[in-house]
Amino acid sequence: MKGVLLAAMLLTPTVASRADPETDPTKGAFRSLGYDEAIKTARNGKQVVLICFHATWCGPCKKLQSETFTDARVMGFLRSRVVAIRVDIDTAKDLVKKFSIQAVPTVVFVDPDRGEIGRVVGYQNAEKFLAEAERLSRK
C-alpha cells in the first residue's frame, strides 16, 4: 500500500506558484526581456544570451532555480557576463521549436548573431554549471 501511495505522489503533477519578483532570490540575475530584446542587449554589451528553458511543473527546473541560480558565484556570473532570460516551455512554443528543446531544464547559450554556442541539459550543481557556463560564454 505504501508503495502505491508513494508512486501516486511521484506521478501526480505539481503546481508551482510563480516567484514574486520582489522576493525572488535571483532578482537581477535574470532579466525580464523577450528573446529579441535579449539579443539586442547582448549585441550592445558584447555578451552572449543565456536562455533557461523551464516549466512550472518541472522538479529539476525548480532545483536548478533554488539551488544553482541562487549561488552567489552563479548570480554574479549571470549579472555580469551574460544576458540571462527565462523561457517557460508551455508558453513560448516558437522558441521551444526554434531551439529544438527536448527536455527541461535546458540552458542555451546564444551569440548576438542568434547562433547557438552550446547548451547545458538537466540539473547541474553550482560548480558544474558555472564551469560549463564560463566555457560557453567565452566563445
N, C-alpha and C positions, 0 to 999 in steps of 0.2 A: 504494500500500500504506500509506504513512504517513497519507494522508487517511482511509482506512478505520479504521486504528488510532485515530487522533485522534477520529473520530466515535464509535467504540465506547467510548472513555474518557469522552467527554462525555455519552453516553446511559446509561452504567452508573450506577445509583443508588449514592449514597454512604451509608455508615452512620456517623453521628456518635456519639461517646461522650457520655454525659451529663456536664455540668460538675460537678466535685467542688465541693460548697458551700464547702468550706474554701479552695479555691484559685480560685474563680470571681472574676474581676476586677470583676464588677458586684455582688458580695456587698453586701447592704444597700440596693441601689438597687431591686431587685425583691423583693417580699415573698412569703412562702410562705403565701398566703391563697387560699381559694376565692373565687368571684365574689360570693356573698352576704356573706361576711366583709369583702371589699374594699369593697363598697357601705356596709356598716355603719361601717367605719373611716373612709371618706371623709365620710360624713354627720357623724360625731362630730368630725372635724377640719376640716370645712367645705372639703373639697378635691374634686377630681374623680378618677375612677378611670381609669387608663391600662391598657388590656389589649393586650398584644403577642401577637397570634396568630402562631404559628410552627410549623415542623415540623423534626424532626431531620434530614431528608433535603434540606432547602431551602438552597441555596447563598447566595442573598441574605439569608436569615434569619441564617445564620452570620456573614456580613459585617456586618450590622446589629449583631449581638451583639458581635463582636470589635472593630469599628472605631467605630461610633457610640456604643453604650451604654457603652464604656469611656472615652470622652472625659470629662475631669474636669468640664467645664461641664454636660454632659448628665447625668452621675451626680449632680451637685449638684441639678439640677432634679428628677430622679426622686426623690431622697431628701426634698426639702423642699416640693415643690409639688403632688405627686400621690401617689395610692396606686397604685403600679405592680405589675402582676402579669403573669405569662407564662401563656399557654394553648397547649398542644400540640393542633393541629387533629386529630390522629389519635386522641386520647384524650378529647376534650371535644366530641363531636358536637352535644350540645344547645346549647352556646354558639355553635358554628360556625353552626348553623341560626338561632339567635336573632338573630345579628348579620349574617346573610347573607354570610359570608366567602367570597369568590370567588378570592382569591389570597393568597399569603403572601410576605413578611411583611405583615400589616395591623395597624396600631396604632389602636385605637379609644378615643376619649375619651368617658366616660360620666359624667353628673352623678349626684349622690347619690339622685335620684329614678328612676334607671335609664334616663334618656333619653339617646340618643346625641347628643353635641355635634358630633362630626366624626371624621374618620379620615385616616390617612396610609397610603397603599398603596405597597409596594415599598421598596427600599433608599433611604435618604436619608443623605447625609453628616451629620456632627455639626452643621454650621452650618445647613443646611436643616431638619433635624429639629428642632433647638432653636427656630428661628424659628416653625415651624408649631406645635410643642408649646406654646410660650408663648402664641401667639394662641388656640389652642383651650382651654387651661386657664383662660383669663380669663373665658370665657362663663358 
